[in-house]
């Protein structure tokens, strides 16, 4: 009898522990979430790709990161199978989160999924499904958590074309109620902020962190969220993105550049181009879809002229898409990259974003030539990526800071306070590939 009672007690204790553990996992609320992001060169232009798990059963889904994109979309036309995917009805609260939207004949809410790499937009139904992601303590992933009704738009084979190999959609991080940062912060009740740190390597991942810090990389004990420089985020009253509805404000991230300095000398340019007018034209935005910084022609020419004078070396034949190039043998190197003058963006609150040699220069032609990694909008990337004024040759946005200029910088986007924090990891003797992804649960 005693043995039987002992066995019953042990069984009950085991069940109780198992039940308590299950309850703890169910009620677990992370303080932050983490995604790896890898530089991918398989498409016509570099893209920065992350991976989540989605559906039931869960499957890996590769997505191109679109910092200024308002929505998460994935191709539902090619093999999307899930027992938990549910269409969002028109007139529902979920539907209203998408702002301007349409409605199909089956009473399903819809919106245009846009490929901001190619500029192609279609119309797709809005669905909700399971998404899984790693939680983090700021040093490394700790466990997998999931959101059961994560909203997304169904894309198609047509809109997927032009994305990197294996990528079936795009992850929008813009200022909407249904972007990745907003949905994750809503699901887990943490602050509406995220940080992005792009690696320059195609082999080692950078990182995107949702929620509060700490932001610790490699051997650093210091929390990089404590050493950021901050500047306000601005709102453009007019959207510059493909697939947007007329009259919608931009959901992209704009900052107030007031002047540009090279070798401590102000570059002479038309500063009215640096402000956003009532038609949404002008200003400076940040993009992960544009691989390099794109400048309105007169701004580019002024910056290029001042930069060449400051470098003091002869230029060589241009290499598309770049116009300002040097012989690599004429340019030295340092811990901060190629030994060239910093290009300082003087921001509206008088703080400075210094673009060092590692971010301003690009090696081409088997590294025999090194070019200023800024592109003249007049001969630059597609209008899909930059957004041009209808009937003209000028881009809607005067300066688009591209992904190469962001690499190995940590950028924190605080949506609640509408400010950007930034810091070059070269100043900390580390880089964006030094986040520890090896401890995932």
N, C-alpha and C positions, 0 to 999 in steps of 0.2 A: 504493500500500500504506500509506504513511504517513498519507494522508488518510483511508483506511478505518479505520486504528487510532485516529486522532484522533476520528473520528465515533463509533466504538465506545466510546472512553473517555468522551466527553461524554455519550453516552446512558446509560452505566453510572453516571456521576457524578450525572446528573439523576435516575435511578431511585433511587440510594442516598440522595440528599437527600430525595426524595419519601417513600421508605420510612421514613427517620429521622423526618421530620416527622409521618407518620402514627402511628408508634410513640409519639412524644412526646405527641400528642393523646390517644392511647389511654390512656397511663399518667398523664396529667395528674390531679393531685389538688388541688382548690382548697382554700384556707384558709377561705373563706367563700362563701356564696351569697346572692342577693338577689332579692326579689320586690317589685313595685310593689303598692300597696294604695290604692284610691280610694273615697271616700265616695259612696254611691249612694242617691238619694232616690226611686227609682222604685217602691219597695214601700210598704207601709203604715207602716213605721218605717225610719229610716236604717239601712243596712247598709254594711259595709266589705268591698269586693270585690277579690280578686286574680285573677291569671290565670297558669296554667301551660300547657305543651304536653304532651299525652299521646297515647298510642297509636302504631300504625304503619299508615299514615303519620301523622306528628304533626299534631294539630289543636289550636287554642286552646281551653282549657276555663276558663270563669269560675266562681269559687268564692267563697261568702261565708266570711269569716274568722271562725272560732269559737275564740276564745282558750282556752276551757275544754273544747272538744270533744276526745274521745279518738281520733277516727278521721277518715279521709278517705273521703268517699263521693261518688259521682257517679251520675246517672241513667243506667242501662244500658237502660232500656225504650224510649228515644226516640232511635234513630239511633246507638247505640254500635257502631262498626265498627272492628276492629283485628285485624291478622294476628298480633299478639304477645300478646294477652290470654289468660291461662291461669287456670282455676279452681284454687283452693287445696284440696287434698284434706283430708278429716277425718283427724286423727291425725298430721298433718305438723307439722314444727317451725314453719312459717309460721303454721299454724292456732293453735298454742299461744300465739303472741305476743298474740292477741286476748283472752286470759284466758277468761272465761265465754263460751261460744259454743254454737251449735247445729250440726246436721248434716242436710243434705237427703237425700232418697231416693237421690240420685245420688252420695252420698258426698262432697259439696262442703261445705266449712266455711262457716258463716254467722254473721252478727251483725246486730243491729238498727241500720240507719242512722237517725239521729234528726235531724229538723229542729228545732233548738233555738229558732228564731224562732217557730214555730207550736206546738211540742210534739208534732208527729206523728211516730210511729215505726212502721216496718214491719220485715220481716225480709228480708235480702238475702244473696246469695252473696258470698263473698270471692274476689277475683281479684288477679292480679299483672299489671302492664303497664308499658310504657316511660313515663317522665316526664322532661321536659327543663326545665332552669332555668338562669338566668344565674349564673355565678361572679362574684365581685367582689374588688377589692383594697381595699375600704373607702371608695373615692371614687366609683367608677362600675363598671358591669358590664364584664367583660373578655372572656368567651367563654361559649358555651353548653355545658353539660355534661348528661349524662343518667344516669338510673338505669334499668336494664333490667327489674328485677322489683320495682317499687314497689307495695306492697299497698294495696288499697282495697276498700270495700264497694259492691256494686251497689244503688243506690236505684231509685226508681220515680217515675212522674208524680205520684202522690199525695203522696209525701214531699217532692217538689220544690216543690209549691205554696206560695206565700207568700214565695219568695225573690225577689231583685231581678231586673229584666229581663235576660234572657240568661244568668242564673246557673243551672247545672245540678247543683250539689252544694255541699258544705261542706268546708272545710279545717280539720281539728281540730289544735290546737296544745297539747293537754293533756298530762298526765303519764302517758302510756302508751308502750309499746314500738313502737307503730305510728303515732303522731302524726307530723305533718310534721317537727318538730325531731328526733325520735328516728330516723326513717328516713333523713333526709339526713345526720345525723351518723354513723350507722352505715355508710352507703354510702361516705362520703368520709373517714372516720376523723378527724373534728375534734371539738372539745369539744361536749358536749351543752348548748348554750346558744343563745339567739336573742334578738334585740332587735326591738321593734316601735315604730314612730313613725307615728301616724295624723295625716294632714293634715285640717284643718278645711275645706279647699276641696273642691268637687265637680269641679274642673277640673284640679287639680294633685295628683299622686300622693304619698302618703306611702311608707314603705318598711318591709319586714321583712328583717332580716339574720340569717342562720344562721351560727354559728361565732363565732370571736373578732372583735374590732374590727380596725382602727380604725373609729370611727363619725365620719366627716367630712361636714359639711353646708355647701354653698355656699362662701363665701369663707373659712370657718374653716380654719385650719391645725391647730387643736387637736383631739386625739382625745377625743371626748366620753365614750368608755368609761373614761377616766382620771378623770372628775370626777363619777361617779355616787355617790349615797348608797345604802347597802345596808340591807336588812332581811330577816329570815328569811322563807321561804315555809313555810306551815303545811299540814298534811294533815288534811282532814276525814275521819273514819272512815266516814262514810256518804255515798254519792253523792247529789247534789241534782239530777242531770240526768235528762231523759226518756230512755227506752231503756236504762237501766242495769239490771243484774241485782241482786236483793236480796242484801245483804251486801257488795257491792262498795264499796271506799272511793272517795271523790270524786277525780277526776283534774283538777279545776279548781284555780285558784291562789288560795289564801287568805293573808291577811296579818294580823298581830296589831295591830289598832287598840285602844289602851288608853283613849283619851279624845279628845274633840273640843274644839278651842279656837277662839273667834272674838274678834277684837280682844284677844288675850292673856288672855281669860277662859274658864275651863273651862265647857263647857255641862253643865248638870245633867241627867243621864239615868241610867237603870238600866244600870250597867256590866256586870251579869251577862249582858246580851244580846250583849255584844261578844265573849264567849267561846263556843267551840264545845262543846256538851255531848256526852254519850255517844251520843245519838240523832242527832247530826249537825246539831242546830239551833243557830243563832246564828252569830257570827263575821262576817268581812268577806271578800268575794271580789272578783275583778276580772273584768270581762266586756266583750267587744266586741259581743256580741249584744244586750245591754240598751243602748239608745241613751243613757240618762241614769241617773244614780245613783238607786237605789231604797232607801228606808229603811223599816224597821219603823215603824209609826205613831207610837209614843211617842217614838222617836228623832227622826223627822222633825219632829214638833211642837216638840220642845225646840230643835232646830237652827234651825227657821224662826223661832221666837220670839226667840232670841238674835240671829239675823241681822238681823231687822227692827229690833230695838233698836239694833244697832251701825250700821246704815245711817242711821237717823234720818230717814227719809222716809216719807211716807204710802204705803200700799199701794193698789192698784187691783183691780178685779175679776179673778179668776183666769182663766187661759186653759189649758184642758186640754192636756196632762196635769198642768200645773203649778198649784200652789195659792198660791204666794207671788210676787206680781208688783208692779212699780212702773211709773210713767210714765217713759219713756225720757228725757224732758226734765229729769227730776229727778236723773238719774244721770250723773255726768261720765265722762270716758274718759281713759285713759292708755296708755302703751306696753304695759302688762300687761293691757289690756282695760278693761272697765267699772270705774270707780273705786268698788269696794266692798271691804269688809274680806276678807282672806284667811280661808278656812276651813281650819284646820290639823288634820290627822289625826296625833295623837301615837301613834307606833308602839311596839311592845314593847321595842325596844332604845333607846328615848328619842330616836330620830330623828323628824323631822317631814316629812310630805308636805303642802306648802302648796298648796291649790287656789285659784289666783288668779282674778281677775274674768273673764278670757278663758275659763276652764273652768267657773266656777260659774254664769255667767249665759247666758241664751238670749233672743235677740230674737224677738218674735212680733208678729202683727197689723201687718205691714208696718213693723216696727221702731218702732212707736209705743209698744209695751209691752215691758218687759224683765223676765224672770222668773228666779227662782232655779231652776237646772236640776237640782233634786233632786225626786224623786217620792215621794209618800206611798204605801206599799205597799197601804194600804187602798183607794185609788182609782187605783192605778197601772196599769202594763202588764199583759199577760196572765199568768196563772199559769204558762204555758209558759216564759216568759222568766225568771221570778223563782223559781218552785218553792215552793209553799205547803204547809204542814203539812196532812195529810189530816184533814178534819173541822173545820178551824179557819180563821181569817182571817189568821193571821200567816205571813209568809214563813219558809221554813226558814233562810234566810240573813238576818241582821239588816241588813247593809249590802251592797249590790252596787254597786261602783264602775263606772259605765257609761262608754261610749265617749267621750261628749262631754267628760267629765272627764279622759280620757287624751290628747285631741288636743294635738299640739305638745309632748308629753312623750316622751322616749325612755325605754322600759322594757326592761331586760335581764333575761330569765328564765334563770337558771343552774340547770339541772336537776341537774347533778353535785353542786353544793354546796348546793342547795335555798335559794337566796336571790334576792331581787329588787333590782335596781339601778334608780334612777330619777333623772331630771333634767328640769326644764322648759327647753325650748329658748328661751323668752322671756328667760331669764337669760343666754343666749349671743347674743342679738340675731339670732336666726335662727328657722326653723320647719321642720317635717317635710317640707315640699314642696321643700326645697332640696337634696335628694340628686340627683346627676347621673345621669339614666337615658339620656343621649344617646349614650353610647359603647359600646352593646351590640354584641358581635361577631356 
